[in-house]
Amino acid sequence: MPNTPRPAFSITRRSALMGAAALPLAAATSSPAFAAAEMMGVAATRFNRVKLGDFEVTTLLSGTRTVPGPHGIFGLNASDEDFAAASKAANIPDDKAQFFFTPTVVNTGSELILFDTGLNPGLISGALQAAGYSTDQIDKVVLTHMHGDHIGGMADGGTATFANASYITGATEFDAWSKMENEGFEAKVRPFAENMSMIKGGDSVASGITAVEAFGHTPGHMAYMIESGGEQLMLAVDFANHYVWSLAHPDWEVKFDQDKAKAAETRRKMLDMIAAEKMPFVGYHMPWPGIGYVEKAGDGYTYVPTSYQMMLD
């Protein structure tokens, strides 16, 4: 076929495609916006659900807030220079921290079990509702320890938040707080004592859920091993309160640890076990959604968030 010159106005297939691709951008730059989008502020989802064998494990974001002056809470025995250097290395500020409060629901298929109740009744009720549950569906409430951000949702005045639930906690923890004359304990926990089972390490709260002593943060702080279908997860709660300042530096003292030496000992023991087993864990104050892994790193540990490991059918 002869090589006939193409007319000046002809459109090649390539130029047509390029022109079509440019249309959205041209339209966007030449047309005014219909409305300005309102700034919504920083936000997060309220729940995250994963599978563990035949169980479903749902973490609930019952609250989050920014706290100034974290070196007054973490690394009390570390210098300002060391605290600042550790923060910089992890790409986080050293003058403020984001706190997360993460109760957990375990659905065993026969029972709905809530571990800790968050800051207040409204927040835990809202998080449960977002996750598709109601407070009346909770069969058991397990209190891992008696700090206010774990017992705050138990009741509103004299009205129980979880109308149909029974209650479980560690005997050592209950006995210690019952002697402290603590206002929160007296208002939120003591009224439920007659309907509360007292357990010790190694006891089971349901098939596949076993109490693990993790003392130090409080006198009877308890973690829980969750096992189903050959899979394991450690509900580790407050054995470590920050993913950098407590994991990379497990010997750094934490303001909220009542027995700081025992807490550091427990921290290393738990971290060694979780890392060695490559076991996922839920940390009550870990970055949302609160589930991750631990890897050994020098004299400390590194936090590794989950991706999709526990989302697969």
C-alpha positions in Angstrom: 0.0 0.0 0.0 1.4 3.4 -0.9 2.7 5.6 1.9 0.1 8.4 1.5 0.7 11.5 3.7 -1.9 11.8 6.5 -4.1 14.9 6.5 -3.2 17.5 9.1 -6.5 17.0 10.9 -6.2 13.2 11.2 -6.3 11.6 14.7 -4.1 8.6 15.4 -5.3 5.9 17.9 -2.5 7.0 20.3 -3.4 10.6 20.2 -7.1 9.8 20.7 -6.3 7.7 23.8 -4.0 10.5 25.2 -6.7 13.0 24.6 -9.3 10.9 26.4 -7.1 10.4 29.4 -6.6 14.1 29.7 -10.3 15.0 29.7 -11.0 14.4 33.5 -8.0 16.6 34.4 -9.1 19.3 32.0 -12.7 19.1 33.3 -11.5 19.3 36.9 -9.3 22.3 36.2 -11.8 24.2 34.1 -15.0 23.6 36.2 -15.6 25.1 39.6 -16.1 22.8 42.6 -19.7 22.3 43.6 -19.0 22.5 47.4 -16.1 22.7 49.8 -15.7 19.5 51.9 -15.8 20.2 55.6 -12.7 19.3 57.7 -13.7 16.3 59.7 -10.8 16.0 62.1 -8.7 12.9 62.9 -10.8 9.8 63.3 -10.6 6.0 63.4 -12.9 3.0 63.1 -14.5 1.8 66.3 -13.9 -2.0 65.9 -11.7 -4.5 64.2 -12.7 -8.2 63.9 -10.4 -11.1 63.1 -10.6 -14.9 63.1 -8.7 -17.2 65.5 -9.5 -20.8 64.6 -13.3 -21.1 65.2 -13.4 -17.9 67.4 -13.9 -14.3 66.4 -11.8 -11.7 68.2 -13.0 -8.1 68.0 -11.0 -5.2 69.4 -13.1 -2.2 70.4 -11.8 1.4 70.4 -13.5 2.7 73.5 -11.5 5.9 73.4 -8.3 7.6 72.3 -6.6 10.9 73.4 -3.4 12.8 73.0 -1.4 13.1 76.2 1.4 15.7 76.7 4.7 15.0 78.5 5.1 11.3 77.9 8.5 11.2 79.6 6.7 11.8 82.8 4.9 8.5 82.2 7.4 6.3 80.3 11.1 5.8 80.9 11.1 7.4 84.4 14.6 5.9 84.9 15.9 7.1 81.5 17.6 10.4 80.7 15.9 13.1 78.7 18.5 12.6 76.0 17.9 8.8 75.8 14.1 9.3 75.7 14.4 11.8 72.9 16.8 9.7 70.9 14.5 6.6 71.2 11.5 8.6 70.1 13.4 10.2 67.2 14.6 6.7 66.1 11.0 5.5 66.0 9.8 8.7 64.2 7.4 9.7 67.0 7.4 12.9 69.0 8.9 13.0 72.5 6.5 15.7 73.8 3.2 14.0 73.3 1.7 10.5 72.8 -1.5 9.1 71.5 -3.2 6.8 74.0 -5.6 4.1 72.9 -8.1 2.1 75.1 -9.0 -1.2 73.6 -11.3 -3.7 75.3 -11.7 -7.0 73.4 -14.7 -9.3 72.7 -14.2 -13.0 72.1 -17.0 -14.8 70.4 -16.5 -18.6 71.1 -19.6 -19.6 69.1 -21.4 -20.3 72.4 -20.5 -17.3 74.5 -19.8 -13.6 74.0 -17.0 -12.6 76.4 -15.9 -9.0 77.0 -12.4 -8.4 78.4 -12.4 -5.0 80.3 -15.0 -2.3 80.0 -13.2 0.9 78.9 -13.4 4.4 80.3 -17.2 4.7 80.8 -20.5 3.1 79.9 -21.3 5.4 77.0 -18.0 4.7 75.2 -18.1 0.9 75.6 -21.8 0.7 74.6 -21.1 2.8 71.5 -18.1 0.7 70.5 -20.1 -2.6 71.0 -22.9 -1.2 68.9 -20.6 -0.2 66.1 -19.3 -3.8 66.1 -22.8 -5.2 65.9 -23.3 -6.2 69.5 -25.5 -4.9 72.3 -24.5 -4.7 76.0 -27.3 -7.2 76.8 -25.6 -9.9 74.6 -22.5 -10.0 76.7 -22.4 -13.3 78.7 -19.3 -12.7 80.7 -17.2 -9.7 81.6 -13.6 -10.4 82.5 -11.7 -7.7 84.4 -8.0 -8.1 83.8 -7.2 -5.5 86.5 -8.8 -2.6 88.4 -7.4 0.5 86.8 -10.1 3.0 86.0 -9.7 2.7 82.2 -10.6 -1.0 82.5 -13.4 -0.9 85.0 -15.0 2.5 84.0 -17.8 1.0 81.8 -19.1 -1.5 84.4 -22.0 0.7 85.6 -23.6 4.1 85.3 -24.5 5.1 88.9 -26.2 2.1 90.3 -27.2 0.7 86.9 -25.2 -2.2 85.5 -24.1 -1.7 81.9 -24.2 -5.5 81.1 -27.5 -6.6 82.4 -27.2 -10.3 81.6 -23.5 -10.9 82.3 -21.6 -12.7 85.0 -18.2 -11.4 86.1 -14.7 -12.8 86.4 -11.5 -11.4 87.8 -8.3 -12.5 89.5 -8.5 -13.3 93.2 -5.1 -11.6 93.9 -6.2 -8.5 92.1 -9.6 -8.2 93.8 -8.2 -8.8 97.3 -5.5 -6.2 96.8 -7.9 -3.5 95.6 -10.5 -4.3 98.2 -8.0 -3.1 100.8 -7.0 0.2 99.0 -10.2 2.2 99.7 -10.1 3.2 96.0 -13.1 5.2 94.9 -13.3 3.7 91.4 -13.1 0.1 92.7 -15.8 0.8 95.3 -18.2 2.3 92.7 -17.5 0.1 89.7 -16.4 -3.3 91.0 -17.4 -3.9 94.7 -21.2 -3.8 93.9 -20.7 -6.9 91.6 -18.7 -9.0 94.0 -21.5 -11.4 94.8 -21.8 -12.2 91.1 -18.1 -12.3 90.5 -15.9 -15.5 90.1 -12.4 -15.2 91.5 -9.7 -17.1 89.6 -6.0 -17.7 89.6 -3.4 -18.2 86.9 -4.1 -21.4 84.9 -7.8 -21.3 85.5 -10.2 -21.3 82.5 -12.9 -18.7 82.0 -14.3 -20.6 79.0 -13.1 -23.5 76.8 -10.0 -22.3 75.0 -9.4 -19.2 77.3 -6.9 -19.5 80.1 -5.7 -17.0 82.7 -2.0 -16.1 82.7 -0.4 -14.3 85.7 1.3 -11.1 84.5 1.8 -9.4 87.9 3.6 -6.1 88.4 1.5 -3.5 86.5 -1.0 -4.1 89.4 -0.7 -6.7 92.1 -2.8 -9.3 90.3 -2.8 -8.1 86.6 -3.9 -11.0 84.4 -3.3 -11.8 80.8 -5.3 -14.4 78.8 -4.3 -17.1 76.4 -6.9 -17.5 73.6 -6.7 -20.8 71.7 -8.9 -22.2 69.0 -8.4 -24.6 66.0 -4.7 -24.9 66.7 -4.2 -21.1 66.7 -3.2 -18.9 69.7 -3.4 -15.3 70.6 -2.3 -13.6 73.9 -4.6 -11.1 75.3 -1.7 -9.3 77.0 -3.5 -6.2 78.2 -1.2 -3.8 80.1 2.0 -5.8 80.5 3.4 -3.1 78.1 1.8 0.3 77.7 3.6 1.6 74.6 4.8 0.0 71.4 8.2 1.8 71.5 9.0 3.0 75.0 7.9 -0.3 76.6 9.0 -2.8 73.9 12.3 -1.4 72.7 13.2 -0.6 76.3 11.4 -3.1 78.6 13.4 -2.1 81.6 12.2 1.5 81.4 10.0 2.3 84.3 6.3 3.2 83.7 4.4 5.6 86.0 1.3 3.3 86.1 3.2 0.1 87.1 2.6 -0.3 90.8 5.6 -2.7 91.2 8.1 -1.4 88.7 10.7 -4.1 89.1 8.2 -6.9 88.9 6.5 -5.2 85.9 9.8 -5.1 84.0 10.5 -8.8 84.8 7.0 -9.7 83.6 7.4 -7.6 80.5 10.6 -9.4 79.4 9.1 -12.8 80.2 5.9 -12.1 78.2 7.8 -10.5 75.3 10.3 -13.4 75.1 7.4 -15.9 74.9 5.4 -14.0 72.4 8.4 -13.4 70.2 9.6 -17.0 70.4 6.2 -18.4 69.5 5.5 -15.8 66.8 2.2 -15.3 68.5 -0.1 -12.4 67.9 -1.1 -10.4 70.9 -3.6 -7.7 71.8 -2.2 -4.8 73.8 -4.8 -2.6 75.5 -2.7 0.5 74.7 -1.0 -0.6 71.5 -1.6 1.5 68.3 -5.1 0.9 67.0 -6.4 -1.8 66.1 -4.2 -3.1 69.0 -3.1 -6.4 67.4 0.5 -7.1 66.6 3.6 -9.3 66.8 6.9 -9.0 68.6 10.4 -9.5 67.3 13.6 -9.6 69.3 15.9 -6.6 68.5 19.1 -6.3 70.4 18.4 -6.0 74.2 14.8 -5.0 73.4 11.9 -5.8 71.1 10.2 -4.4 68.0 6.5 -4.2 67.5 5.1 -5.5 64.2 1.5 -4.7 63.5 -0.7 -7.4 61.9 -1.5 -7.0 58.2 -3.9 -9.6 56.9 -2.6 -12.7 58.7 -5.8 -13.0 60.8 -8.2 -11.8 58.2 -8.1 -14.9 56.0 -11.0 -17.4 55.9 
